[in-house]
């Protein structure tokens, strides 16, 4: 059982960014966009709950 658990680990590999003139969709930019959208959703939900009476 222990051998199966060791082999069941999930590995996530990020594809390397293509070497072009301008790299728009790098992993860092995608992560920043996800954080911004998450905060916007959180603020929207808080505003909705505060205005609901």
C-alpha atoms as one frame of an Amber mdcrd trajectory, in Angstrom:
protein
   0.000   0.000   0.000   2.843   2.365   0.815   4.367   1.853  -2.648   1.059
   2.780  -4.329   0.754   5.992  -2.292   4.256   7.068  -3.268   3.517   6.599
  -6.980   0.163   8.424  -6.784   1.661  11.890  -6.225   0.420  14.545  -8.615
   3.045  16.488 -10.506   2.052  19.682 -12.301   4.427  20.884 -14.962   4.137
  24.276 -16.611   4.936  24.419 -20.280   7.812  26.784 -20.984   6.814  30.117
 -22.449   7.506  30.516 -26.130  10.450  32.714 -26.944   8.788  35.470 -28.918
   9.255  39.220 -28.952   6.529  39.949 -26.409   5.406  37.337 -23.944   1.904
  38.236 -22.818   0.696  34.975 -21.322   3.527  33.979 -19.046   2.724  32.008
 -15.898   3.417  35.049 -13.728   0.939  37.198 -15.698  -1.721  34.491 -15.523
  -1.231  34.166 -11.758  -1.536  37.943 -11.292  -4.724  37.997 -13.391  -6.240
  35.177 -11.322  -5.467  37.032  -8.074  -7.000  40.269  -9.390 -10.170  38.516
 -10.588 -10.450  36.666  -7.266 -10.203  39.902  -5.281 -12.766  41.568  -7.541
 -15.183  38.686  -6.941 -14.597  38.858  -3.201 -15.260  42.606  -3.117 -18.382
  42.129  -5.236 -19.698  39.433  -2.901 -18.991  41.586   0.168 -20.784  44.569
  -1.385 -23.760  42.373  -2.242 -23.996  40.992   1.288 -23.643  44.440   2.868
 -26.404  45.949   0.732 -28.797  43.021   1.210 -31.248  43.630   4.046
